[in-house]
Amino acid sequence: MAHELDGKTIAFLAAPSGVEQIELVAPWEAVVAAGGTPVLVSTAPGELQAFHHDTEPADTFHIDKTVQEIPVERCDALVLPGGTTNSDKLRLSPEAVDFVAAIVAAHKSVAAICHGPWMLVEAGVLPGKTLTSWPSLRTDVRNAGGTWIDEPVHVCPELGWTLVTSRKPDDLPAFVKAMVTAFM
């Protein structure tokens, strides 16, 4: 990876607290390595507190923009990192849910890992899509009209927008490779 994402702005949406650090950092580093510009987007300005396994505080990261500040037109794609509390907090924010729905309505690619697909459930954009996630989301995905499968990574190009999904941190190598390809 060197220049595949030159000139592309990739939004990373996370709550101010609760994101699984490795699921934020590994895709972020892949975007940078491919020449893209990652932007950390959240529901409030300031710092984001990442975690290891939902319980152990990890690093903090500067939030670049709030969901109210970044127009969808400025984003070429979206990454939804996991973390149980991250995704649960985000789906309670109408502005964050609207942001995700607007990204999909604009036919931009989305990559979501672990609990990240909960935002897609909440945004109502899964009918007709096939995806994977952390296994506990399978019923939510099915109830939201999606087809859940158990694979390390799945790419679904149906309905005019590409969705890349993975189950867990162990799937990150396959996830970031498929994500960069989808975002090109």
Secondary structure, DSSP 8 states (H G I E B T S, - for coil): --STTTT-EEEEE--SEEEEHHHHHHHHHHHHHTT-EEEEEESSSSEEEEEETTTEEEEEEE--EETTTS-GGG-SEEEE---HHHHHHHTT-HHHHHHHHHHHHTT-EEEEETTTTHHHHHHT--TT-EE---GGGHHHHHHTT-EE---SEEEE-GGGS-EEEESSGGGHHHHHHHHHHHH-
